[in-house]
Amino acid sequence: SGELFGICCLLNTVFRIADVIFAILVVFSVLMILVAAYMFITAGGTPDNVNKARNYILYALVGLIVAFLARALPGIVRMLVT
């Protein structure tokens, strides 16, 4: 019974940490997309600046993918543990 309680508390902690990571990564990714949009607007057709803006968008999308994986991880852990 005590072991089950410990696993429950551990899973709740993992869920909370995953929620915080998810929120931080989503906010950061949205900010990066806004920065990239500004860079596109102000690039003036300069290939270097346009490529830099595209890279920011790519990194932001990778961040969103990581955020959604972090959100799914606790469910996977719960399936494996219980």
C-alpha positions as CSV (number, residue, x, y, z in Angstrom):
1,S,0.0,0.0,0.0
2,G,2.8,2.4,0.9
3,E,4.6,1.6,-2.4
4,L,1.5,2.4,-4.4
5,F,1.2,5.7,-2.6
6,G,4.8,6.5,-3.5
7,I,4.3,5.7,-7.2
8,C,1.2,7.9,-7.2
9,C,3.1,10.9,-5.7
10,L,5.9,10.3,-8.2
11,L,3.5,10.3,-11.1
12,N,1.8,13.5,-9.9
13,T,5.2,15.2,-9.7
14,V,6.0,14.0,-13.2
15,F,2.7,15.4,-14.5
16,R,3.3,18.7,-12.8
17,I,6.8,19.1,-14.2
18,A,5.5,18.1,-17.7
19,D,2.8,20.7,-17.5
20,V,5.3,23.4,-16.6
21,I,7.7,22.4,-19.3
22,F,4.8,22.3,-21.8
23,A,3.6,25.8,-20.9
24,I,7.1,27.3,-21.0
25,L,8.0,25.7,-24.4
26,V,4.7,26.7,-26.0
27,V,5.1,30.3,-24.8
28,F,8.7,30.4,-26.0
29,S,7.8,28.9,-29.4
30,V,5.0,31.4,-30.0
31,L,7.4,34.2,-29.1
32,M,10.0,32.8,-31.5
33,I,7.4,32.7,-34.3
34,L,6.5,36.3,-33.6
35,V,10.2,37.3,-33.7
36,A,10.6,35.4,-37.0
37,A,7.5,37.1,-38.5
38,Y,9.0,40.5,-37.6
39,M,12.3,39.4,-39.1
40,F,10.5,38.4,-42.3
41,I,8.7,41.8,-42.5
42,T,11.9,43.7,-41.9
43,A,14.2,41.5,-44.0
44,G,13.7,43.7,-47.1
45,G,14.3,40.7,-49.3
46,T,17.9,40.1,-48.0
47,P,18.5,36.4,-48.4
48,D,20.5,36.2,-45.1
49,N,17.8,37.7,-43.1
50,V,15.1,35.6,-44.7
51,N,17.0,32.4,-44.0
52,K,17.5,33.5,-40.4
53,A,13.8,34.1,-40.1
54,R,13.0,30.6,-41.6
55,N,15.5,29.0,-39.2
56,Y,13.7,30.7,-36.3
57,I,10.4,29.3,-37.5
58,L,12.0,25.8,-37.9
59,Y,13.4,26.0,-34.3
60,A,10.0,27.2,-33.0
61,L,8.3,24.2,-34.6
62,V,10.8,21.8,-33.2
63,G,10.1,23.4,-29.8
64,L,6.4,22.8,-30.2
65,I,7.1,19.2,-31.1
66,V,9.2,18.8,-28.0
67,A,6.5,20.5,-25.9
68,F,3.9,18.0,-27.1
69,L,6.2,15.1,-26.5
70,A,6.8,16.4,-23.0
71,R,3.0,16.6,-22.6
72,A,2.6,13.0,-23.7
73,L,5.5,11.6,-21.6
74,P,3.5,11.3,-18.3
75,G,0.8,9.2,-20.0
76,I,3.5,6.9,-21.4
77,V,5.1,6.6,-18.0
78,R,1.7,5.9,-16.4
79,M,1.1,3.1,-18.9
80,L,4.5,1.6,-18.2
81,V,4.4,1.8,-14.4
82,T,0.8,0.7,-13.8
